[in-house]
Amino acid sequence: MNLILFGPPAAGKGTQAKRLVDTRKMVQLSTGDMLRAAIASGSDLGQRVSGIMERGELVSDAIVIELIAERLPEAEAAGGAIFDGFPRTLAQAEALDRMLTARGSRIDLVVRLKVDDQALMARVAGRFAQSGRPDDNPESFKVRLSAYNAQTAPLLPYYVDQKKLVEVDGMGSVDAVAAAINAALAGPRG
């Protein structure tokens, strides 16, 4: 099974993905984690994306798609992937569909975590104060949230048309959100 966790930065996608990894043994493909690992490695790619992320801008489709393509075999071997932070644009969604189709696979379900932007701002400010993670800087987060809202809006009808989108209230407790995601995974799909 291939699942997309859809929602703005700091919506809890990573937390929920880790729970699914633990309970369902799927592979989490988090573009944010992959990009942070590239930066930490000091690689050429890491140096290129470091400044982009610190400014709150989105990394190019080509770079993100390359990162995902490298990890697909691992996900297939585990029985499925949880896409976290990808796709973010219609072009990425279409590229993902092409990649998966070429491999005899597909996206089975898209879970949208619905959250309140102001609550996210407060969450990120607290997380930044605690961890100091550069991409959690409240100013760059505002840019990321704005980019998310502008660029990912076309994805909703794309997945609604495919009858794959399920919405979950992301403002509940971690356990309540996990229960709603599990119910969505157990439910009928088109």
N, C-alpha and C positions, 0 to 999 in steps of 0.2 A: 504494500500500500504506500502510495506517495501522497503526502499531506502538505498543504501550505498553511502556515500560521501567518495571518494577515493582520496588520495593525501598525499604528505609528510607533516610532522609537519609544522605548520605556513602557510599552503597553503590557509587558509581561510575557512576550513571546518566548524569550529565552528560558524563563522559569518553567513555563508549561512544556516547552520542548524537552527540557532535561527530565521532567517527570515522564514524558512519553518514551524517552530513551530508556529510562530505568524500568518502566512497566512493560513496554512493547518491544524493546531491543532494536528500535529503529535507529538510523543514523541521522543526527542533527546536522544540517548543512546551514550554518549561520554565516551569512556573508560578513556580518560585523566581526565575529570571532576570527574568521579567516583573514580579514583585512588587518585586524589588530595583530594577529600572529605574523603576518608578512612584515608589518612595521617593526615588531619586536625582533625579527630575524635580521633586520638591517639589509635585507635584499634590495635589489634594484627596484622591484615592484613596491616593496615597503617604503622606500624613500619617495617614490612617486606619489603614493596615495596618502602619505603622512600629512602633508600640507593640505591636501584636498579635504581630508576628514577634520583636521583642526579648524578649518574655516567653516565647517558644517555643510560643505557641498557634497553632492552625491558622486561616487566614483563611476566612471564610464561603464556603459553596458558591456563593452567588449571585455574589460578586465573582470567584471563580476561573472560574466558567462564563462570565461576561461577558468576561473576558480571553481565554479560549480561543475563544469565538465570533468575536471580532474578528479572530483570526489564521487561521481556517479557510480563507478564500479564498486566502490566500498559500500555504498547504500544498497545497491542491488543485491550484493552478497548477504547483507543483513536482512533483506526482505522489505526494505522500503526506506524512504527518506522523509524527513521533516524539513521542509524549506522554511527558514526563519530569516526574514529580511529580504527575501527574493521570491518572486519578482517584484520590482518596484515600479516598473513602467510597462506599458502595453508591449513595447518591443521586446523586453525581457520575457514577458509571459509567452509571447509567440515563439521566441527562441527556445524557451524551455519546452514548450509543447513539441516543437520540431525535434529537439534533442531526445526527448523521451520516446516519441513515436519511432524515431530511427532505431531505438533500442528495444522496441516492442513493449513499451510501457506508457503510462499516462499519469496525470494528476487525478487522484480519486476524490479528494475533498479539499475544500478551502474553508478554513475556519477564520472568520473575521472577529477579532477582539474589539468590541466597541467600547471606547473609553472617552473620558472628558479631557479636553485639551488643558484646561486650567489645573486639573488634578495631576496631569502628567508633568506640567511645569514644576509643581511643588515636589513631585517625586524625584525629578531629575536634580533639582536644586539640592535636595537632601543627599542624593547619591553622589553628587559632585563634591559636596562638603566632606563626605565620608571617604571617597576613593580618590578624588582628584583626577579621574579619567578625563583626558582632554576632550573627547567627543561628548562628555556630559556637561561641559561648560554651559551654563544657562543661556548665554548669548548665542553660541553656535547651535545649541539645541533648538532655539527658536527658528533658526534658519532651516535646520533639518526637518522640524515639524511642518513648517510652511512648504518646503519642497515635497514632503510626503503627501500633504493634503492636495497640492496642485498636481503632482505627477502620478499619483496612484488612483485618483478618482476614476479614470477610465477602466481600471481593472475590475471594479465592482460589476458593471454590466457585462463585461467579458465573461466572468465566471458565473454570473446569474444566467446568462444565455446558455451556458454549458450545464446548468442545473447542478453546480458543484458547490455553491456558496451557502454556508451556514453561519449565522451571526450568534455570537455569545457575548453576554454582558461581561466585559473585562474589568469592571469596577468592583466586582465581588471579591471575596476572600480567595486566596490561592486554591484552597480545596474546592470552593464552589465553582470556580472557573474550570478546574480540572474535571469535576463531575459533569459539567455541561459539555466539555469537549469529548469526554468518554461517551456521553449519550449521543452526541453527533456522530462519532465514529461507529457506534452500534446501530444507528438508524439506517433507513433505506436511502439509497443513492440512485441518481438517474443514470 
